[in-house]
């Protein structure tokens, strides 16, 4: 458990990328999979809920965690350098017209994968949240093993409380002042909506998530920008 030595507002978790990262924009098709350079707040929060199941918490506590996380603001500081590889892969997918004798067909898909150099920092705004939620998040962060596409592994390095975050972290574009970093780009990142619950967002649920209720999209400034590109890659840096 992380003890608070001062009334700091942000709990920052540090992670080391251990493999290539990939996470498609939610609106991307299965055949055109451009990746984000950062995990979304939604992906980070769902990773924590999965960590809760891994830690052996009962379902009702996992649901309570998800509901609590829907009230928590998350900012992400990416590593200072990232290189995106542009690739075409052979895949197997279901045909548009189901065929019992041939349930899957061969196809080609565009995919992107990111190599990150440096550390991830995820900042959780917990200053005004219940102490029970603060302790629960701090206890579950070491259980997070990947974020984004399955196989995008990370290694937990530690946590600390800080008073404020700087321009090395993501910033929402709408509805507030923006402090511009040296390099940046803007992308829509998804997050838990105000009515998010486990029964709706579970991958095994038949319920359908409703935009702006269970899932929201926020235009976000990501503090890395393009410095070099070629036919098969794009390089991003923070400065």
C-alpha positions in Angstrom: 0.0 0.0 0.0 1.2 3.5 -0.8 1.1 5.9 2.2 0.5 9.5 1.6 3.1 11.8 3.2 1.4 15.0 2.0 -2.0 16.2 0.6 -0.8 15.6 -2.9 -3.4 15.4 -5.7 -1.9 13.0 -8.2 -0.9 9.3 -7.8 1.7 8.6 -10.5 2.5 5.0 -11.5 5.6 4.2 -13.5 5.8 1.4 -16.0 8.5 0.1 -18.4 7.4 -1.1 -21.8 8.5 -4.7 -22.3 7.1 -5.3 -25.9 5.7 -3.5 -28.9 2.6 -1.5 -28.1 -0.6 -1.4 -30.2 -4.1 0.0 -29.5 -6.4 0.9 -32.4 -8.6 3.9 -32.4 -12.1 2.7 -31.4 -13.5 3.7 -34.7 -11.0 1.8 -36.8 -12.0 -1.1 -39.0 -10.6 -4.6 -38.7 -8.6 -4.2 -41.9 -7.2 -0.7 -41.3 -5.6 -0.7 -37.8 -3.8 2.5 -37.2 -2.5 2.6 -33.6 -2.5 5.2 -30.9 0.8 6.1 -29.3 -0.6 6.0 -25.8 -3.1 3.9 -24.0 -6.5 5.6 -23.4 -7.8 6.3 -20.0 -10.5 3.7 -20.8 -7.8 1.1 -21.5 -5.9 1.9 -18.3 -9.0 1.7 -16.1 -10.1 -1.6 -17.7 -6.6 -2.9 -17.1 -7.0 -2.1 -13.4 -10.4 -3.9 -13.3 -8.8 -6.9 -14.9 -6.0 -6.6 -12.3 -8.7 -6.7 -9.6 -10.0 -10.0 -11.0 -6.4 -11.3 -11.1 -5.9 -10.3 -7.5 -9.0 -12.4 -6.5 -11.5 -9.6 -5.8 -15.1 -10.7 -6.0 -17.2 -9.5 -8.9 -19.2 -6.9 -6.9 -15.9 -5.3 -5.7 -14.6 -5.2 -9.3 -17.9 -3.5 -10.3 -17.5 -1.0 -7.5 -13.9 -0.3 -8.6 -15.0 0.4 -12.2 -17.8 2.7 -11.0 -15.2 4.5 -8.8 -12.7 4.8 -11.7 -15.4 6.5 -13.8 -15.0 9.5 -11.5 -11.2 9.6 -11.7 -9.3 11.7 -14.2 -6.3 10.0 -15.8 -3.4 11.7 -17.6 -0.6 9.8 -19.5 3.0 10.8 -19.9 4.4 8.7 -22.8 8.1 7.8 -23.2 10.1 10.5 -24.9 10.7 8.6 -28.1 8.4 6.3 -30.2 8.8 4.7 -33.6 5.7 3.3 -35.3 6.2 0.5 -37.8 3.7 0.3 -40.7 3.1 -3.3 -41.8 0.7 -5.5 -43.8 -0.2 -8.8 -42.3 -2.0 -12.0 -43.4 -4.9 -12.6 -41.1 -7.8 -15.0 -40.7 -11.3 -13.5 -40.3 -15.0 -14.3 -40.5 -16.5 -13.8 -44.0 -19.3 -11.2 -44.5 -21.6 -14.1 -45.5 -21.2 -16.9 -42.9 -20.2 -20.3 -44.4 -20.4 -23.3 -42.0 -17.8 -25.2 -44.1 -15.4 -22.2 -44.1 -15.9 -20.2 -40.9 -12.7 -18.2 -41.6 -11.1 -16.8 -44.7 -7.6 -15.5 -45.5 -7.2 -11.7 -45.8 -4.7 -8.9 -45.6 -4.8 -6.2 -42.9 -2.8 -3.1 -42.2 -1.3 -2.9 -38.7 0.9 -0.5 -36.8 3.1 -1.3 -33.8 5.0 1.1 -31.6 8.4 0.8 -30.1 8.8 3.0 -27.0 12.0 4.2 -25.5 11.6 5.3 -21.9 9.1 4.9 -19.2 5.3 5.3 -19.0 3.8 7.5 -16.3 0.1 7.3 -15.5 -1.3 10.0 -13.2 -4.5 9.5 -11.4 -6.3 12.5 -9.9 -7.2 11.1 -6.5 -6.9 14.1 -4.2 -10.7 14.4 -3.7 -11.5 10.6 -4.0 -12.3 8.3 -1.0 -9.2 6.9 0.7 -10.5 3.4 0.1 -10.4 4.0 -3.7 -7.0 5.5 -3.4 -5.6 2.5 -1.5 -7.3 0.0 -3.9 -5.8 1.6 -7.0 -2.4 1.8 -5.4 -2.6 -1.9 -4.4 -3.8 -3.1 -7.8 -1.3 -1.2 -10.0 1.5 -3.8 -9.5 -0.9 -6.4 -10.9 -1.1 -4.7 -14.3 0.9 -6.7 -16.9 -0.3 -5.2 -20.2 -2.3 -2.4 -21.6 -3.9 -1.9 -25.0 -3.8 -4.9 -27.3 -3.1 -8.2 -25.5 0.6 -8.7 -25.6 1.6 -5.1 -25.1 3.4 -6.0 -21.9 4.6 -3.5 -19.2 6.6 -3.9 -16.0 5.5 -2.0 -12.9 8.3 0.2 -11.5 6.6 2.0 -8.6 4.3 4.8 -7.5 4.6 8.3 -6.0 2.3 11.2 -5.0 2.9 14.6 -6.6 1.2 17.9 -6.3 0.9 18.8 -10.0 1.6 17.5 -13.4 3.4 19.3 -16.3 3.3 19.4 -20.1 4.9 15.9 -20.4 1.4 14.5 -19.7 -1.7 14.4 -22.0 -4.2 17.3 -21.8 -7.8 17.4 -22.8 -8.3 20.0 -25.6 -11.9 21.0 -25.0 -13.1 23.2 -22.2 -9.9 24.5 -20.7 -6.5 26.2 -21.0 -3.8 24.3 -22.8 -0.1 24.5 -22.0 1.7 23.6 -25.2 4.6 21.2 -25.1 7.5 21.4 -27.6 5.9 18.8 -29.8 2.4 17.3 -29.8 -0.5 15.9 -31.8 -4.3 15.6 -31.0 -6.3 12.4 -31.0 -9.6 11.3 -29.5 -9.1 9.1 -26.5 -12.0 7.1 -24.9 -12.8 7.0 -21.2 -15.4 5.6 -18.9 -18.7 7.4 -19.0 -20.7 8.5 -15.9 -23.0 5.5 -16.0 -20.2 2.9 -16.7 -20.8 -0.5 -15.0 -19.3 -4.0 -15.3 -22.5 -5.6 -16.6 -22.6 -3.3 -19.6 -18.8 -3.1 -20.4 -18.0 -6.7 -19.8 -16.9 -8.4 -23.1 -19.2 -11.3 -22.2 -22.3 -9.0 -21.8 -25.1 -8.8 -24.3 -25.8 -5.2 -23.3 -24.7 -2.4 -25.6 -22.6 0.5 -24.3 -24.2 3.9 -25.1 -22.0 6.9 -26.1 -21.7 9.6 -23.4 -23.3 7.3 -20.9 -21.0 4.3 -20.6 -18.2 5.5 -22.8 -17.0 9.0 -23.7 -14.5 10.4 -26.2 -12.2 13.3 -25.4 -10.0 15.1 -27.9 -6.6 15.0 -26.2 -3.2 16.6 -26.7 -0.5 14.0 -26.7 3.0 15.5 -26.0 5.0 13.8 -28.8 5.2 14.9 -32.4 6.6 13.6 -35.7 10.3 14.2 -36.3 11.0 11.7 -39.1 9.1 9.3 -41.4 9.6 6.9 -44.3 7.7 4.2 -46.2 7.7 1.8 -43.3 8.0 3.9 -40.2 7.2 7.2 -38.4 9.3 8.5 -35.5 7.9 10.7 -32.7 9.8 12.6 -30.0 8.8 14.7 -27.1 11.3 17.5 -27.9 
